[in-house]
Amino acid sequence: MTLRSGPSSIDSTHTRPRITPRLRLKPKGSTAGDVDGAWWPHGDALPIELPDLLAVLSIRLGPIDRVTYNFADWATAPNKFATGDNMVGLRGYYQQPANTIQVIGINRTKLVLLVVPTRTEPEHAHDIMMSAAAANNASSIDGLLND
C-alpha cells in the first residue's frame, strides 16, 4: 500500500513512508516483556528497509538518532545513512539480542522491536506480531518466535 501525496495534517518534520511497514507496537507506556512490538521486514538490507519504518516510528520517538542491530541478522550496512533530513547511525553488535533492533530517538527515548524473519509464513508472522504487540505480553523473544 502506498500513501497518497499532497497536503496532510501530519507534522511536516516527519518524513512519510513510501510503503507502510509491517509493524505492530504495544500501547504507549506498556512495560511488559522484552520488546515494544514487532516488525516484519521484506528483506535483510537495513538501508532499504529502515526509512519507511523510521518514518512511522518518528511519530512516537521524534527524530531518530540511531538504530542498533545484531550483526548476524542483517547484510552488511553502513555506519549511517540519510533518511528525510536526518542522518541516522547504524550500530551492529554481536551482543544485541538476535531478532531484535533498537530504535533510539535524539531525546534518548527508545523502542525495542522483535524482527520477524522475512521468510516467515504470512499467517504465522501476523500471529507473532499481534502477540508481541499485546499490552501485557511478557513472552521472551524466543517464546514469541516459536509459539
N, C-alpha and C positions, 0 to 999 in steps of 0.2 A: 504494500500500500504506500503510495506517495502522498505527501502532504501538499495541499494547494499552496500556490504562491500568491503574493499580494498582501495588502494590509491586514493586520490582525491585532488582537488585543494582547498578544504575548509581548513581554518586555523586550525591547529591541536589543538589550545587552546579551540576550541568549540567542545562539545560533540554532536555527531549526534543523531537525534531522531531515535528510533526504528520504530515508526509509525508516518507518517506525521500528525500533529494535524490539526483539522478542525478549521482554523484560517484565518481571513481576517484583514489586517491592512490598515489604511489610509496612504496615501503617507507621507514619512518622512517630517516633518516641518509643516504639516497641524495642525491648532489650532482650527478648528471649532468643536463645540459640547462638550459633557461631556466625550466622550470616544474616544480612539485612534484606535478602531477596535472592533472585536468580536471574541469570541472563543466558540466553541460548544463541551464541553467535553462529554465523553462516560459515565461517572459515577460521583459519589459525593465524591470520596476518593482522596483528594488533593495529597498525596504522590504517588499515582499511576498515576494520570492524569498529574501532573506538569512536570515530567522530559522531556518528548518529547516537550511540549510547551516551556519550558525554553531553551532547546537546540536550537530551532528555534529563539526565542527572543534574545538570547545572541549574535546573529549576529548583531542585531541592537543596543542592550544595552551594550554589553560587558558582563563580568562575572556578574551574578545575586547575589545581596546581600540578598534580602528578597521579600516576597510576602505577601500582606495584603488582607484580605477577610472578608466577613460578616459571623459571627458565624452561623447564621440561614440558610445559603445557603449550608453548607457543613457538612459532617460527621466529627466526632472528628479527629483532626490532631495533630501531634507532634509539638513542638516549632521550630524544624529544622529537615532537612533531607539532605542526601547526594545525589548529582546529579553530575555525572562526578567527577572531582577533587574538587568540591565546596561543602561547607555546606551552605544551603540556609535557612534563617529564615522564619518561617510562623507565621504571626501575625493575629489573629482573633479579630475583633472589631464589636460591635453592631452598631457603628456609620458609619461604611463603607456602602456606598450605596448598597442596595440589588442588586443582579445580576451583581456584578462587582468584579474584582480583580485588584489590582495594583501591577505591577511588577517593582521593583526598582533595578537598577544596582549598582555596587560598586562605580561608579563615580557619583551617585545620579540622573542619567537620569531615567525617568520612563515612563511607559505606563499604561493607564487605559483601561481595556478591559471589554466590555459587555459580560457577561456569558449567553449564550443562554441555557435555561433549557434543560436537557438531553432528556426529553420525547417529545420535540417539533417535529412535523412532518417535515420530511426532506426538502420538498419544502418551507415551511414557515421558517425553520431555515436558509436555503440558502438566502431567501429574506431579513431576518433580518440582516444576516452577511454582505450582499452586501450593504445594506443601511448604517449600522454602519461604513463601510469602505469607503464610498463615501467621497471624499476630503472636500466637502463643507457642508456635512450633520451636522446640529446643533440640531438634534432632542434630546429630553430628553431620559433617559433610559427607562422610561415607554412608551414614544412615540414609540421608536424603537421596544419594545417587543409587543406592542398592535396594531401595524399597519398591 
